[in-house]
Amino acid sequence: MNLSIVILAAGKGTRMKSSLPKVLHKISGKPMIYFIIKEALKLSKDITVVLGHQNEAVKDVINSYFKDIKFSIQDIKNYPGTAGALREVEFSGKRVLILNGDMPLVTKEELQKFLEVDADIVMSVIRLDNPSGYGRVVIKDSEVVKIVEEKDADEEELKIKSVNAGVYLIKKDVLKEFLPKISNNNKQKEYYLTDIIHLAKEAKKVIKPIFVDEEDFKGVNSKLDLSYAEEIMQDRIKNKLLKSGVTIRLPKSVFIEEGVKFEGECEIESGVVIKGDTFIKDSTIKANSVIEDSHIESSSIGPMARVRPKSFIKDSHIGNFVEVKKSTLVGVKAGHLSYLGDSNIDEGTNIGAGTITCNYDGKRKYETIIGKNVFVGSDTQLIAPVKIEDDVIIAAGTTVTKDVKKGSLAISRVALKEIKDFYYKFFGKKDDTKR
């Protein structure tokens, strides 16, 4: 193994102002740490994540997405800081790529560039128009000379626009030699990895900069940073889909999570939200609809429809203000204003406006099964568990409380009762027509 990758993810992230560990805050449906591991795995299978704050919670989330990730728990009490995080890590590769768990926008292509540089240490550098607040990276003859903290920089050094981006590629032997020499003799009493630059330079090691784009190596330290990263990630997801042939109307108004899959000719209208493990094939998702963890194929959804998790919809039309949850619909029309939960509905069936499957009795959920070519009239309530066989008509306003046999008409209505002049008696008004 020529490359080991270490991802630093031990911090609390206090500026996020949240009890959730920083690296578990989500961007486009996935925790930040997911994205950096996903890209790192494209370069090496030898990945170690250094944990500290709420380490078990972070470990559980990572293991839910990836296998064979190694973990190291930082002794934050005795060895705080970025160099302290590396003290207990075992490196297998000849070189070690050190990443940060709060950089969800970095890509495999950008990281690959580090591996193409021959040096003892390769250090990421960003050029900023306004570097105020950052330590400066002093570069001479294409090598890093030193890192100068802003408060220690002289007039010429303050003019430097190159700052440290926080990602390093270091030879294992260099790490082993200099990590133990890094001290915490600073105001924060922390062990800083940046100190390795000074130590290695004194030992005549070759330290080369690699200039990177701020967008790719952007760290997320606050909810504001999180929102910026979300916008960038959304642009990347939708740009990739557009290039693959998906039509997206007003892309800026659409939200599509990482991992959503499309196939064939698909169109997404404005205001649509698509989340989770969703697959869409040859379908149109109309304006302001929401799809979650579902399979949509050869269908039209919306406008303003909601498809909740574990739904399978094929060859169907789901209209405005229709909600589907954990249901299978094949060849079905549900034009508007209906709730279809825990149901299985077959082809040729029409669901009238205002129809609901009453699937919950306060304790348990029950299934509604509707066969082929069933016409369900408007304002129908289907009290689950119930089975409607093929070729059935259910009259408008019917409450179905038992199974209906094939070919039947199901109708449940109370005879209309008319009480003459009740309006005038109730409101105490006179009937002017009697004058």
N, C-alpha and C positions, 0 to 999 in steps of 0.2 A: 504494500500500500504506500504510494508516494505522497498522498495528501490526506491529512487529518483536518477536520473542520471543527472549530469550537464556537459555540454560540452563547454569548453572555446574556443571561436572563434572570439574574438573581435580585435585581433591584425592586424596591417597593413601588416606584413611580409616584411619589407623593404629589407631584404637580398634576396628576390626573384627577386628584381629589375624589378617589373612589376606593372602596374596599377590595375591588377586583384587582388582581395583579396586572401590572401594566401590559405585559405581553399577551394577556388573554382578552384585552379589549378588541372588539371585532371591527374588521374592515370588509365590506362586501360579503358579509355572512360568515367569515372565518376569522379566528383569532390571529393577531399579528404574527405570532410565532409560527403559525402554519405556513405562511408565505415564504418566510426565510428558510425554513426547513425544506419545503418543497423545491426551492431553487438550489439549495445546497446539495440535495440528493442527486441532482443532475451532474454534479462534479465528483462526489465521493460518497461511499456508503459508510465511511468511518466518521460519524458525527456524534459529538458530545455536547449536551446542553448543560450549562452551569446554572444551577438553581439555588435559591436562597429563600426569599419571602414566599410563604405559602407553597413550598416546593411540592408537596403531595398533590395539591390541586392542579398546579401547572403540569406536573408529570402525567396525571390522569388524562388531561385534555390532549396532550401530545400523543400519548399512547392510543387514544381513540382514533387518531388519524394515521399514525405511522408505526411501523414495526422496527425493532432492532436499533432504536435510538438509545445511546448511552447517556447516563446522567452523572453529574458530579455536584455534590452539595458544598457550597462555599461556606467556609468558617468566617462568617461576616463579623462576628464579635472580635476575633483576633486578627483577621486578615481582610479588612474591608478594601474596596477599590477594585479596579479592573485587573491589576496584576495579582492581587490577592485571589481573584476568582480562578486564576490559572494554576495555582500552587499544587492542587491535588489532582489535576488532569493528567492522564497518561496519554502520551502522543505516540501513535504507531507510525505515522507517515514521516517522510523525510522533511516535509514542509507542513506548516500549520497555518491554516487560514482562520483568522479570528474575526468573527462577525458579532453583530449586536441584535438581540431579539426584538428590538423596537425599530428595525429598519425593514418594514414589510414591502417596500417598493423595489428593492434590489433584485436584479435578474441574473440568471445564469450567464448570460452573454457578457454582462459587465464584470462579473467575478472571474470569468475565464481570462480576461485581460491581465489579471494579476499573475496568473500562472505563466504568462508569456514573457515576463520580465525576469532577467537573471540578476539576482541580488541576494544578499543575506537577509535584508528586510525590504519589503515592498510596502510603501505606506500610501494610503489614499489621501488625496488632497483636493480641496474644492477652492475654486477662485470665486470670491464674493466681491461684488461692487462695494458693499459696505461691510467690512470684516469686524466692525466694532463689537467688542465683547468676546471675541475669540482669540485664542493663542495663535501666533503667526508661525508658519513653517518657512524657515530660511533655507533656500535652495541655491546651490552654487555648482556650476558645471554639471548640471543634470543629476546632482545628488543632494540628499537632505543633509544639511549641516547641523541644524538644531531646531527645536521647538521653543519659542519664546512666549511666555505668558504676557498678555497685554500690559499688565501693570509693571512688568520688568523690561518691556521693549523700549529701545531708544527711538529717536525721531525718525531715523531711516527705516527701522524695523516696523514702525507703526504704519508706514506707507505700503507694506506688503499686503497683498490681497489674498494670499494663499493660506488656507486654514486646514486643520486636521479634520478628516471626515470620519475617523474612528475605526477603519477597517485595515487590517494588517495581514500580510503574508510573511511569515518568519520561519527560517530554517530551524528544525527541531534542536539542533546542536546549539544554536544561538540562544534559543529560549532556555534550554537547560543550563547554559553557562551564566546568563545574566538575570534570570528571574530571581534567584536567591539573593542577588546583590541589590535588588530594588528595596529601598527603605521607605518608611512612612514619616520621614523627617519633613513634614509640611504642616500647614495650619490645620488641615482637615484630618491629619493622622491616618491617611489612607495610602495604600500601595497602588501607584499609578503606572499603567503600562507604558504611558508616554515616556517615562524615565528610561526605558530600555534604549531609546534613540540616543540619548547622551552617552550611556554606558557603551553601547556598540560602536559609536563614533570614536570614542576614546581608544577603543581596541582596534581601530582601523577597519572595521567592517563596512561593507558596501550597503548603503541605504539609498534606495531610489524611490522617487515619488511617482505615483500614477494619478493623473488628473481625471476626476470623475464629475459627473453632473449631479448637481444638488438634488434634483428630482429623484434620481435613483437611490441615493444614499441618505435620503431625508429621514432623520430620527423623529419619532413621535414621543413627545414629552408632556403633552397636554391635550385636552379635548379639542382645542383649536387645531393643533397639529393633526389630530385624528381626523377632523373634518376635511382638512386639506388633502391628506393621504387618501381618504375615501373618494374624493373627487378625481384624483389622479388614477386610482385603481379602476373606478367606474369608466373613465375614458378608455383605459386600456382594454377592459373587458368588451365594451361596446364596439370599439374600433376593430377588434379582432373578429367579432361577429359580423360586422358590416362587410369586412373584407371577405368573409367566408360565404356571403350571399344572403344574410338575413337582412330584411328591410326593417329599419327602425325609424319611426316618425318622431321628429324632435328628440334626438337621443338624450339631450340634457335633462329632459323631464322623465326619463325612464330609469328605473333601478333594477339591475340584474345582478344577482349574487354570483360569486365564484362557484364554479361547478355546474351551473345550469347548462344543459346540452340542447343543441338544436340540430335538426336534420331536415333536408329537403327545402321546399319553398315556404318560408315563414315570414309573417309580417307582424310587427309589434307597433301598436299605435301609442300616442302620447299618454303620459301619466301612468303607465303600466308598472307594476312591481312583480318581479318573478324571483322566488326565493328557494333555497334548499336544493334537494336532490330532484330537480324537475327536468323532464325530458319533453321537448316539443317538436313535433314532426308535421310538416305540411299543414300548418294551422295559422289562423289569424287571432291575435289577442287584441281585442279592441280597447278603446280608451278607458283609462282609470280602472282597469281590472287588476286583481291580485291573484297570483298563482303560487301555491306553496307545496313543495314535495309531492308533485303529481305527474302523471303521464297524460299528455294531450296529443292526440293524433288525428289528422284530417278533420279538424273541428274548428268551429268559430266560438270564441269566448268573449262575452261582453256585448256592449260596453258596461262598465260598472258592475262586473260580476266578480264573485269570489270563489276560488277553488281551493279548498283547504286540504291538508295533508292526506295522503294515501287514497287519492282519487285517480281513477282510470277513465278517461273520456276519449271515445273514438267515434268518428263519423257522426258527430252530434253538433247541435247548436244550443249553446247556453247563453241566454240573453241577458238584458239589463236587470240588475238587482236580483239575480239568481245566485244562491249560495249552495255549493256542493261540498260535502264532507265525507271522506272515507267511503266513497261510492264508486260503483262501476256502471258507466253509462255507454251503451253501444247503439248507435243509430237512433238517438233520442233527440226530441225537440222540447226545450224548456224555455219558452220565450221571455218570461219576465216574472219577477216578484214571487219566487218560490224558494223553499228550503228543502234540499234533498240530502239527508244525512243517513249514513249506514244503510245504503240502499243498493240494490242490484236491478238495473232497468234494461230491458232488452230492446231490440231494434223495432222501428216503426211506431214507437210509443210517443204520444204527445202529452206533455204536462201542462195543464192550464194554469193561468195566473192565480197566484195566491195559494197554490198547493204546498202543503208541508207534510213531511214525514215526521210523525211524533215518535221519536226514537228513544226518548229518555223518560223514565218514570220516577226520577229522583234518586234512584239507586243504581240502576243498570241501563246499558244501551242495548237496543234490540234492532233487528234487521227488517227492512221492507223489501220484498221481492216482487217485481212487476215484470210480467212476460212480454211477449211480442204483440204489436198492434193494439196496444191499450190506449184508449182515449180517456184521459183524466180531466174532468171538467174543472172549471175555475172554483177556487175557494174550497178545495177538498182537503180533508185531514185524514191521513193514513196512520192509524194507531198501531204501531209495531209492538210485537211481531205480527206481520201479516203478509199473506201471499196472494197476489192478483195474477190469475192465469192468463193465457193468451186470449186475444180477441174480446176484450171486455170494455164496456162503456161504464164510466163512473159519472153519474150526473153531478152537475154543478152544485156546490154546497153540501155535498155528502160527507158524513163522518163514517169512515170504514173501520169497523171494529173486529171483523172476522174475514177469513179467506173468501175469495170470490172465484167461482168456477169459470171455466172457459166458455166464452160466448155469451156471458150474462150481462145484464144491466144491473148495476148496483146503484140504488137510490135511497136516500134517507132524508126525508123532509117532513117537517111538522106542517099540517094543513094551515093555510093562511086564515087568520081570524081577524075580522074587521069589526070594530066597535064604532058605530055611527056617532058623530058629533063629539067624540072623545077630546079632540083638540080644544074645542071651545070650553068644555067642562074643566079640562086640566089647567088651561091658562086663564080661564074666566073671561074669555072674549065672546062677543056676539057674532052670530053668523049673519052677515049683511045680506046674503042672498035670499034670506027669508023675508026681508022687508017688502 
